[in-house]
């Protein structure tokens, strides 16, 4: 599925996708989707959003790792 970026100034609803987007939002959509203010997203722009959950997972791992160390001592 291609990724799209919404560059419009006002919120826009895509009822068939079940989403409402604001300026700068990036989302997956069907091939050939067209709307005013919508363009194919640059693949490099979507990478930082995918990294955010990994950072959170690392923080959770750190807290549970220190708990495991104390429990085993």
C-alpha positions in Angstrom: 0.0 0.0 0.0 1.4 3.4 -0.9 1.9 6.1 1.8 0.4 9.5 1.4 1.0 12.9 3.0 -1.7 15.4 3.4 -0.5 19.0 2.8 -3.9 20.8 2.8 -4.6 23.6 5.3 -7.9 22.2 6.7 -8.7 18.8 8.2 -10.0 16.4 5.6 -12.0 13.2 6.1 -11.6 10.0 4.1 -14.8 8.1 5.1 -13.9 5.0 3.1 -10.6 4.8 5.0 -12.1 5.7 8.3 -9.6 8.5 9.0 -9.5 12.3 9.3 -6.2 13.9 8.5 -4.5 17.2 9.3 -1.7 19.0 7.5 1.5 16.9 7.6 -0.3 13.6 8.5 1.1 10.5 6.7 -1.0 7.4 6.2 -1.3 4.2 4.1 -4.0 4.2 1.4 -5.1 2.4 -1.7 -3.2 2.8 -4.9 -4.4 5.7 -7.0 -6.0 7.7 -4.2 -6.4 11.4 -5.2 -7.6 14.4 -3.3 -6.8 18.1 -3.1 -3.7 18.6 -1.0 -2.8 14.9 -1.1 0.5 13.5 -2.4 2.7 10.4 -2.2 4.8 10.6 0.9 8.5 10.6 0.8 9.7 7.2 2.1 12.3 8.9 4.3 9.6 11.0 6.1 7.8 7.9 7.4 10.9 6.4 9.0 11.0 8.5 12.1 7.4 7.7 13.0 8.3 4.0 12.8 11.2 4.4 15.2 9.1 6.0 18.1 7.7 2.6 19.3 11.2 1.1 19.4 12.4 3.8 21.7 9.4 3.2 24.0 10.2 -0.5 23.9 13.8 0.2 24.9 12.7 2.2 27.9 10.3 -0.6 29.0 13.1 -3.1 28.6 15.5 -1.0 30.7 13.0 -0.8 33.6 12.2 -4.5 33.5 15.9 -5.5 33.2 16.8 -3.6 36.3 13.9 -5.2 38.2 15.1 -8.6 37.0 18.6 -7.9 38.3 17.4 -6.9 41.7 15.0 -9.9 42.0 17.9 -12.3 41.2 20.3 -10.8 43.8 
